[in-house]
Amino acid sequence: MIPAAWIDDIATQGDDAAWAAGDFRAAGLYADRRMRYRSKWYIDQIEAPLLFGMGIHGQNLFVDRANQIVVAKFSSQAPPLDAGLMALTGAAVSAVREALAGG
């Protein structure tokens, strides 16, 4: 079992300034989001924060702790990173969260 304190640390810590100066922000990825990065996890600082792990070729794991929703995406897209597909994945995960959270 993963200690709750470890997950809390990932969810609440991280450096906003480091994210703002990072490569993804510079490339225009998640440019419109308040994001942080901590211990290999990205944190989208929205009302119900979304933690997610991102691998190459479209592999993702999204964790919405507030609504107890986990979404795993397995993929084999050709490019290691594709901004358009990342945006599409984000929109799909948002729709799933909204539908399952009853919002």
C-alpha positions in Angstrom: 0.0 0.0 0.0 1.2 3.5 -0.8 1.4 5.7 2.3 -1.2 8.5 2.2 1.5 11.0 3.3 3.5 10.3 0.2 0.5 11.0 -2.1 -0.4 14.1 -0.1 3.2 15.3 -0.6 2.9 14.9 -4.3 -0.5 16.5 -4.5 0.3 19.6 -2.4 4.0 20.3 -3.0 6.0 21.1 -6.1 7.2 24.4 -7.5 4.9 26.6 -9.6 7.9 28.7 -10.8 9.8 25.5 -11.9 6.8 24.4 -13.9 6.4 27.9 -15.5 10.1 27.8 -16.6 10.0 24.2 -17.7 10.1 22.6 -21.2 6.4 21.7 -21.5 5.3 25.2 -20.7 7.8 26.6 -23.1 6.5 24.2 -25.8 3.0 25.5 -25.2 1.8 22.3 -23.5 -0.7 23.0 -20.7 0.1 26.7 -21.2 -3.4 27.6 -20.0 -3.3 25.5 -16.8 -1.9 26.1 -13.3 0.4 23.1 -13.1 3.1 21.7 -10.8 5.4 18.7 -11.0 6.6 16.5 -8.1 8.1 13.1 -7.9 7.4 12.1 -11.5 3.7 13.3 -11.3 2.1 16.3 -12.8 -0.6 18.1 -10.8 -3.3 20.2 -12.6 -4.3 22.6 -9.9 -8.0 22.9 -10.8 -10.9 22.8 -8.3 -10.6 19.0 -7.8 -6.8 18.6 -8.5 -5.8 16.0 -11.0 -2.6 14.1 -10.6 -1.3 12.3 -13.6 1.7 10.4 -14.9 2.6 10.8 -18.5 4.8 8.5 -20.5 5.8 8.6 -24.1 3.7 7.5 -27.0 0.4 8.4 -25.3 0.6 6.4 -22.0 -1.2 8.2 -19.2 -2.6 7.6 -15.7 -4.9 10.2 -14.2 -6.0 10.2 -10.6 -8.8 12.4 -9.3 -8.6 11.8 -5.6 -11.6 14.1 -4.7 -14.0 12.2 -6.9 -12.3 8.8 -6.5 -11.8 8.4 -10.3 -8.8 6.8 -12.0 -8.4 6.8 -15.8 -5.6 4.8 -17.5 -4.9 5.4 -21.1 -2.8 2.9 -23.1 -1.6 3.9 -26.5 0.9 3.4 -29.2 0.9 6.7 -31.0 3.8 7.2 -33.3 5.4 10.4 -32.0 6.7 10.3 -28.4 4.8 13.5 -27.6 2.0 15.1 -29.6 0.5 18.3 -28.4 -2.8 17.8 -30.3 -3.3 14.3 -28.9 -2.4 15.4 -25.4 -5.1 18.1 -25.6 -7.6 15.6 -26.9 -6.7 13.2 -24.1 -7.1 16.0 -21.6 -10.6 16.9 -23.0 -11.7 13.2 -22.9 -10.5 12.8 -19.3 -12.3 16.0 -18.3 -15.5 14.7 -19.9 -15.2 11.3 -18.0 -14.6 13.1 -14.7 -17.6 15.4 -15.2 -19.8 12.4 -16.2 -18.7 10.2 -13.3 -18.6 13.0 -10.7 -22.2 14.0 -11.6 -21.1 17.5 -12.4 
